[in-house]
Amino acid sequence: MRNIFKENESIEISSLRIKPDSWGCMAEGYFWSAKLLLEEIIQSESYQNKWVVFPILFNMRHYYELSLKDILVNLGYIYDKDFLIQNHNLNLLINKVEIRATEYYGEHSDRLGHRLLIKDISVTMDAIKEEMNFFIKNDNDSFAFRYPYDKKDKPYLPEDIYFDCKILYESLIRCRKILSRLSTELLCDDKNPIFENDK
């Protein structure tokens, strides 16, 4: 059997495991795969493979999940605590991020004032919820776009759902801007050990 990882030495997959910001690094991969697939469909009017919507939606959803976990990990670094949730539940992750981020901005807004990217954390979290609402409603626990049926043989998507790739693309880009601002703020906090390593 061919060892595809050994022969392709241009990508060091194992190196991601030792990076302190590996949640964010892996999230990037899912973002770009969803973005590139959406761009391909939008630019090619003759594209007929409708089944590609499943990897697109899974990649979008997993990008959101990993980004939220990345934010919790960085908040944990700052407070020297473990805030990470070992769960796929998007709604739970968003609520956890909202609680921890609200505490963070309440305690550090004066110190961060000179470079604050997030002006109002409640507005930011509302925007995140709005962009992720489709996934919370249809795939909150990360199974609907991976498998057709659950363990009881019930379809994960019982109703017909219609997708507009341009709308999905615009939502992905909007949500990325919001998540990136929040993630960058935490990553660059001088109390974050990652920041210390980059000095």
N, C-alpha and C positions, 0 to 999 in steps of 0.2 A: 504494500500500500504506500502511495506517495505521501511524504510528509510536506504538506503545503505550507506549513508555518516555517519549517526549517529552510525550505528553498527560497522563500520570499523574505529576505533579511532586511528589506527596506522599511518594514514596520515592526517595531519591537513591542509586541502586544504585552509581554510580561512586565515591561517597565511601568505600565500604568498602575500596577498593583502596589508599587512602593512610593508613588507620589502622594503627598498629603492632600492634594486637590483632585484626586482621581475621580470622585463623583462628578465634578464639573467637567473633567476631560471626557469621561464616557458619555455624559449628557450631550456634549458637542457632536459626537458621532451620530447620535440618533437625530439631533436637529438637522444636520447636514444631509443625512440620508432622506429624511422627509422632505426637506426643502428642494433637493435636486430632483426627486421623483415628481413632486408637484410641478416644478418648473418644466420638466420634460412633457408632462401631460398638457399643461397650459399652452406650451409653445407648439405642440404637435396636435393639430385639430383632428388628424386621422387616427389618433391613438385609440385603440378599441379594447384594450385589456382592462376591463372594469375591475377585475379581481385584484389589481395592484393597489386598490384603495385600502385593503386590509393591512399590508405592511406600512402604508403611509400613515394610517390612523394609529397603528400600534407604535410606530416610531415617534409620532407626535406626542402620544400619551406618555410613552416611556421617557421622552425628553423632559416633559413636565414633571414626572415623578422624580427623576434623578436630579433635576434642578432644585426642586423643593428640598430633597434630602441633602443636597450640597449646601444649601442655605442653613439647614439645621446643623450640619457638621461644622460649618464655619462659626455659627453662633456658639456651638459647644467648645470650639477652640478658644474663643474669646472669654467665655465664662469658666473654662476648664471643667466642663461637664459633658456628659454624653446625652445629647438631645435627639440623636438619631432614632427614628421609628422603623423597626423591622416589619414593615407592613406596606402593602401596595395601595391601600385605601387613599385615594386622592383627597377626598373631603377631609379626612382625618389629618393628612399631611398639611393641607392648607390651613386648617384651624390651628395646628401646632405652630406652624410658621408665623401665623398672625399673632398668637400669644407671645411667643419668644421675641419676635421682631418689635412688637409694641413695647415690651419691657426694655429692649435694647435702645430704641430711639428715645424712650422716656428718660433713660439714665444717661445717654451719651449725646443727645442732640446739641447741647452747648459746646461740647468738645469737638463735635464734628461739623459745627456750623460753617466753617470756612470752606468746606468742600462737599457739603451735603448734596447727594444725588437724589435722595428721596425726601421730598418736602412734607408729605403727609402719608404716613404709613397706612392709615385706614383707607385712603383713596387708592393707594397702591394695591392693597389686598383686595379691595372691591373690583379693581380692574383685572387682577389675576383670576378671581372667581368667575367674572363674566366671560373671560376667554376660555376658561377650562370647564365651563358649565356643561357643554355638550358631552364631555368625557365623564364628568361626575354623574350625569344622568344616564348615560348609555354604557359606560365601562368603568365604573368607580373602582373596581377591584382588579382590573387588568386581565380579564379573560375574554371579553366579548370579541376582540379583534385578533385573538390568537386561536380560538377554538369555536366551532359552530354550535356545540351543545355542552351543557353542564353535565355533572355526574349523574343527574336524574334524567338525562336525555331530553332536557328542555332546551330549546334554542336560546342562545344568549341575546339574540336580536329578534324578538318575536314580531316586531312590526317592520314594515318597509321604511328604510331611511334613505333619503336622497341627499347626495353630496354635491356641492359645488366646489370644485378644486380651487377656483380663484378666491372664494370666501375662506376656505380652509387655509390657503396660503397667506392671505392677509391677516388672519387670526394668529397664525404661527409667528409671523414677523412682529405683530403687535405684542404678543405675549413674551417673545424673546427680549424685546427692548425693556420691558418691565422687569423680568427676571434678571437680566444682565445688570441693570442698575442696582438692584438690591444685592445681588451676589458680589458685584465689584466693590460695593460699599463695605461689605463685611470682610471681603478678602484683603482689602487695603487698610483695614483698621490696624493701628499700630499695636494693639493688644493681641492681635492674631499672630500666633507663632509662624505662620506662613510668611507674613509680612516681615518678621524678624529675619527669616532665612534669606529674603531677597535683598536685604540692605547691603 
